[in-house]
Amino acid sequence: MIVYDNRIEMIPFRKISEMKGFLKGIGTSVEREPDRINCTSILPTGLVFCE
């Protein structure tokens, strides 16, 4: 994990498939400012879908 451009970036050291479920139970609801894009879906490939 590193701090970059005023945010936290997580850089995996393992394959994504090996990391499935490692954050089980973490809260995912975050209040966002109205001008932010809506990223709500994680695709099976692990990519995030934004509207």
N, CA and C of each residue as an Amber inpcrd file, in Angstrom:
protein
   153
   0.8510000  -1.1610000   0.0000000   0.0000000   0.0000000   0.0000000
   0.9020000   1.2310000   0.0000000   0.5550000   2.1890000  -0.8620000
   1.3180000   3.4330000  -0.9190000   0.3510000   4.6100000  -0.9770000
   0.8260000   5.7690000  -0.5740000   0.0490000   6.9970000  -0.7060000
   0.4870000   7.6550000  -1.9990000  -0.4990000   7.9960000  -2.8480000
  -0.2060000   8.6100000  -4.1330000  -1.2770000   9.6320000  -4.4540000
  -0.9070000  10.8530000  -4.7290000  -1.8370000  11.9010000  -5.1360000
  -3.0140000  12.0230000  -4.1620000  -2.7010000  12.0730000  -2.8780000
  -3.6820000  12.2650000  -1.8130000  -4.6870000  11.1130000  -1.6960000
  -4.2660000   9.8980000  -2.0480000  -5.1220000   8.7150000  -1.8960000
  -4.2540000   7.4990000  -1.5990000  -4.8760000   6.4280000  -1.1910000
  -4.1650000   5.1790000  -0.9030000  -4.2930000   4.2620000  -2.1120000
  -3.1790000   3.7210000  -2.5740000  -3.1690000   2.7610000  -3.6770000
  -2.7280000   1.4100000  -3.1210000  -3.4840000   0.3660000  -3.4410000
  -3.1230000  -0.9850000  -3.0250000  -2.5250000  -1.7100000  -4.2280000
  -1.3060000  -2.1790000  -4.0860000  -0.6120000  -2.8670000  -5.1620000
  -0.4920000  -4.3400000  -4.7660000  -1.1720000  -5.2240000  -5.4930000
  -1.1490000  -6.6480000  -5.1050000   0.2120000  -7.2970000  -5.3720000
   0.6390000  -8.1460000  -4.4520000   1.8620000  -8.9170000  -4.6240000
   1.5350000 -10.3380000  -5.0630000   0.2430000 -10.6640000  -5.0500000
  -0.2130000 -11.9810000  -5.4710000  -1.1600000 -11.8300000  -6.6490000
  -1.4730000 -12.9560000  -7.2980000  -2.4560000 -12.9370000  -8.3690000
  -3.8040000 -12.5300000  -7.7870000  -4.5890000 -11.8210000  -8.5820000
  -5.9110000 -11.3910000  -8.1240000  -6.7520000 -12.5930000  -7.7160000
  -6.6740000 -13.6940000  -8.4560000  -7.4620000 -14.8850000  -8.1300000
  -7.1120000 -15.4490000  -6.7530000  -5.8800000 -15.2920000  -6.3090000
  -5.4690000 -15.7660000  -4.9890000  -5.9710000 -14.8510000  -3.8750000
  -6.3190000 -13.6140000  -4.2130000  -6.7080000 -12.6320000  -3.2090000
  -8.2140000 -12.5600000  -2.9920000  -8.9800000 -13.3490000  -3.7220000
 -10.4360000 -13.3100000  -3.5980000 -10.8520000 -13.5430000  -2.1460000
 -11.6250000 -12.6090000  -1.6150000 -12.1500000 -12.7380000  -0.2650000
 -11.2370000 -12.2530000   0.8490000 -10.0780000 -11.6780000   0.5410000
  -9.1670000 -11.2920000   1.6210000  -9.6730000 -10.0880000   2.4180000
 -10.6390000  -9.3610000   1.8950000 -11.2270000  -8.2390000   2.6340000
 -12.6800000  -8.5360000   3.0260000 -12.9790000  -9.8010000   3.2340000
 -14.3420000 -10.2120000   3.5760000 -14.8270000  -9.4640000   4.8150000
 -16.0300000  -8.8970000   4.7120000 -16.6290000  -8.1990000   5.8340000
 -16.3250000  -6.7170000   5.8980000 -15.4920000  -6.1980000   5.0080000
 -15.1500000  -4.7760000   5.0410000 -16.3550000  -3.9390000   4.5950000
 -16.5670000  -2.8090000   5.2290000 -17.6580000  -1.9090000   4.8510000
 -17.3610000  -1.2600000   3.5070000 -18.3460000  -1.2450000   2.6170000
 -18.1230000  -0.7130000   1.2760000 -18.9190000   0.5460000   0.9840000
 -19.7480000   0.9760000   1.9170000 -20.5340000   2.1820000   1.6620000
 -19.7180000   3.4110000   2.0730000 -19.6030000   4.3420000   1.1550000
 -18.8230000   5.5570000   1.3720000 -19.6460000   6.7390000   0.8730000
 -19.7920000   7.7550000   1.7030000 -20.4850000   8.9550000   1.2410000
 -19.5520000   9.7120000   0.3100000 -20.0800000  10.0910000  -0.8460000
 -19.2730000  10.7810000  -1.8500000 -19.8530000  12.1570000  -2.1520000
 -18.9980000  13.0290000  -2.6270000 -19.4420000  14.3450000  -3.0450000
 -20.3090000  14.1940000  -4.2940000 -21.2770000  15.0950000  -4.5080000
 -22.1900000  14.9680000  -5.6520000 -21.5060000  15.0160000  -7.0150000
 -20.3160000  15.5900000  -7.1000000 -19.6610000  15.6970000  -8.4030000
 -18.8180000  14.4720000  -8.7640000 -18.8400000  13.4200000  -7.9560000
 -18.0550000  12.2120000  -8.2310000 -18.8410000  11.2610000  -9.1220000
 -18.1230000  10.4790000  -9.9350000 -18.7910000   9.5000000 -10.7820000
 -19.2650000   8.3340000  -9.9290000 -20.2250000   7.5820000 -10.4520000
 -20.8150000   6.4760000  -9.7200000 -20.1690000   5.1690000 -10.1680000
 -19.3390000   4.5770000  -9.3330000 -18.7120000   3.2830000  -9.6130000
 -19.3220000   2.2660000  -8.6680000 -20.2490000   1.4740000  -9.1890000
 -21.0060000   0.6000000  -8.3050000 -20.7830000  -0.8770000  -8.5440000
 -20.3070000  -1.2710000  -9.7090000 -20.2330000  -2.6910000 -10.0330000
 -18.7940000  -3.1380000 -10.2320000 -18.4830000  -4.3050000  -9.6660000
 -17.1880000  -4.9200000  -9.9120000 -17.4340000  -6.0820000 -10.8700000
 -16.8000000  -6.0280000 -12.0210000 -16.9790000  -7.0600000 -13.0330000
 -16.2350000  -8.3240000 -12.6280000 -16.6160000  -9.4810000 -13.1930000
 -15.9330000 -10.7460000 -12.8450000 -14.4230000 -10.7030000 -13.0730000
 -13.9680000  -9.8320000 -13.9550000 -12.5370000  -9.7030000 -14.2060000
 -11.8290000  -8.9010000 -13.1300000 -12.5920000  -8.3140000 -12.1990000
 -12.0020000  -7.5130000 -11.1320000 -11.9900000  -6.0350000 -11.4510000
 -12.3900000  -5.6630000 -12.6700000 -12.4330000  -4.2510000 -13.0490000
 -13.6830000  -3.6010000 -12.4690000 -13.6220000  -2.3140000 -12.2320000
 -14.7470000  -1.5760000 -11.6720000 -15.4980000  -0.8750000 -12.8030000
 -16.8180000  -1.0200000 -12.8100000 -17.6510000  -0.4000000 -13.8280000
 -18.1840000   0.9250000 -13.2960000 -17.9400000   1.9990000 -14.0260000
 -18.3960000   3.3270000 -13.6180000 -19.3950000   3.8630000 -14.6360000
 -20.4390000   4.4970000 -14.1330000 -21.4390000   5.1150000 -15.0200000
 -21.0460000   6.5260000 -15.3280000
